[in-house]
Structures are given as structure tokens and as C-alpha cells.
Amino acid sequence: MDNVLGHAYAVLSATAARWQSLTETPPVELLTRTPATDEWSATECLQHLVDTEKRVFPVRIKSLLAGQDFQAFDPKTQGAKPSSTPAELAAEFARLRAINLKTLKTVTTSDLARTARHRELGLVTLGELIHEWAGHDLMHTVQAERALLQPFIARCGPWRFYFADHDQGQDQV
């Protein structure tokens, strides 16, 4: 992708609105429902995005711009548990994302080749991090939507086979 900064900015700019919309109407019990063992609810996905907006992406961008190595992030040990309503989390995510988009706007095409060492992954470039950030956003938003989908799949009867790629196999509602 030749225009990673423009394309990533477009994706990252849209995520907060998607989450605000996603948390406005569905009932809290649907948003907080765990779809399967060891899977995150939609709210847990959003909490993870809030965590990474605070402690991962802005820190890593600044580290890469300064040529400084950085630590790995383990959501199991360093992530927070949701303590706010989904709508409050979405508002916090939107606030943090607006700040981080300003940071992203400072990155230039020539900065994309800057490197630093990630404790677990080794040498990485800022360009790779920007790709990962946009992909991370999309992945966890899709994961949340898949979590919301599960109770509907479980009770759709003969149509269930149409959802095979998304069905996590739990029959509880």
C-alpha cells in the first residue's frame, strides 16, 4: 500500500464513530455478553482499544520517532477490565483517538522507515506499526461485532449454516 498514512488515517478516523454507534442502541447485556469461553465481549474489545489508545500506539509512535526501543503489551496482565458503561467507554475511546490522530498527523512518509526494537518481535518500522494499528482497529471491531452476532446465530434455526464462518458454536443466548 503506497499511501499507508492516508489509508490508515481514514480507517482510524472512522473507528470511534463506529463504536459510538455500536454502543448507542444495543442493550448493555448484549454488549457485555461473552460469546464463547476465552473470547471477549464487545465491551471487552472496546476496553482493549481504550487501553491501547492510552498505553500502546501513542507510546510506540513516539518511541519510533525518537529511535527508542519499547516494551511489549500483554492485554491479559496489563489491560483493564471494563468498569464503565459501553457508551462511556466509546466516549473515552473517541477522546483518546482524537488526540492520537493528531500525533499520527505529525508522521511523515520519510518517518515510516524509522526503526526500534520491540521486546518480543525484534526490529520493527514505524510503517509496520501504522499498518498494525489500522489492522488492530478493524480486527477488534469485527471481533466485537462477531460477539454480538452469536446469540442471533444460535437461534436462527435452519439458516445457521449460512453463518458457519462466524459461528462460535455456543448455543446459549
Secondary structure in CASP SS format (residue, H / E / C, confidence):
PFRMAT SS
TARGET T0000
AUTHOR 0000-0000-0000
METHOD secondary structure of the structure
MODEL  1
M C 1.00
D C 1.00
N C 1.00
V H 1.00
L H 1.00
G H 1.00
H H 1.00
A H 1.00
Y H 1.00
A H 1.00
V H 1.00
L H 1.00
S H 1.00
A H 1.00
T H 1.00
A H 1.00
A H 1.00
R H 1.00
W H 1.00
Q H 1.00
S H 1.00
L H 1.00
T H 1.00
E H 1.00
T C 1.00
P C 1.00
P C 1.00
V H 1.00
E H 1.00
L H 1.00
L H 1.00
T C 1.00
R C 1.00
T C 1.00
P C 1.00
A C 1.00
T C 1.00
D C 1.00
E C 1.00
W C 1.00
S C 1.00
A H 1.00
T H 1.00
E H 1.00
C H 1.00
L H 1.00
Q H 1.00
H H 1.00
L H 1.00
V H 1.00
D H 1.00
T H 1.00
E H 1.00
K H 1.00
R H 1.00
V C 1.00
F H 1.00
P H 1.00
V H 1.00
R H 1.00
I H 1.00
K H 1.00
S H 1.00
L H 1.00
L H 1.00
A H 1.00
G C 1.00
Q C 1.00
D C 1.00
F E 1.00
Q C 1.00
A C 1.00
F C 1.00
D C 1.00
P H 1.00
K H 1.00
T H 1.00
Q H 1.00
G C 1.00
A C 1.00
K C 1.00
P C 1.00
S C 1.00
S C 1.00
T C 1.00
P H 1.00
A H 1.00
E H 1.00
L H 1.00
A H 1.00
A H 1.00
E H 1.00
F H 1.00
A H 1.00
R H 1.00
L H 1.00
R H 1.00
A H 1.00
I H 1.00
N H 1.00
L H 1.00
K H 1.00
T H 1.00
L H 1.00
K H 1.00
T C 1.00
V C 1.00
T C 1.00
T H 1.00
S H 1.00
D H 1.00
L H 1.00
A H 1.00
R C 1.00
T E 1.00
A E 1.00
R E 1.00
H E 1.00
R C 1.00
E C 1.00
L C 1.00
G E 1.00
L E 1.00
V E 1.00
T E 1.00
L H 1.00
G H 1.00
E H 1.00
L H 1.00
I H 1.00
H H 1.00
E H 1.00
W H 1.00
A H 1.00
G H 1.00
H H 1.00
D H 1.00
L H 1.00
M H 1.00
H H 1.00
T H 1.00
V H 1.00
Q H 1.00
A H 1.00
E H 1.00
R H 1.00
A H 1.00
L H 1.00
L H 1.00
Q H 1.00
P H 1.00
F H 1.00
I H 1.00
A H 1.00
R C 1.00
C C 1.00
G H 1.00
P H 1.00
W H 1.00
R H 1.00
F H 1.00
Y H 1.00
F H 1.00
A C 1.00
D C 1.00
H C 1.00
D C 1.00
Q C 1.00
G C 1.00
Q C 1.00
D C 1.00
Q C 1.00
V C 1.00
END
